[in-house]
Amino acid sequence: MEQQKLPNGVLAIILSIVSLLCCCIGGIGFIPAGIAYFLANKSEKMGLENPDQYDNHSQIKTAKILALVALIINILYLIWTVYRIATVGWDEIMEQSRQMQEQLGM
């Protein structure tokens, strides 16, 4: 019997990378990271049910680890963002952002 590839391996890796790139936008990258982790976990379960039928177990494991790391980073950044808004205030953060843009000439 010919071995198949587990589904969603590449998609989970791409979503994990996108979530790492989105982590600096207030931690909003937890959404694609959560989806990537769910897809990788689902594919891993399929692979464990029929290990001889699939051949890309390492890709799924990599996607799952990458998604978990991205999820943790994004959740921590989201918590930090909420804390900063709660303590400093939204208006002060926007003023700091405006001043930084002026310094950079934007």
Secondary structure, DSSP 8 states (H G I E B T S, - for coil): ---B--TTHHHHHHHHHHHHHTTTTTTTTHHHHHHHHHHHHHHHHHHHHSTTTB--HHHHHHHHHHHHHHHHHHHHHHHHHHHHHHHT-HHHHHHHHHHHHHHHT-
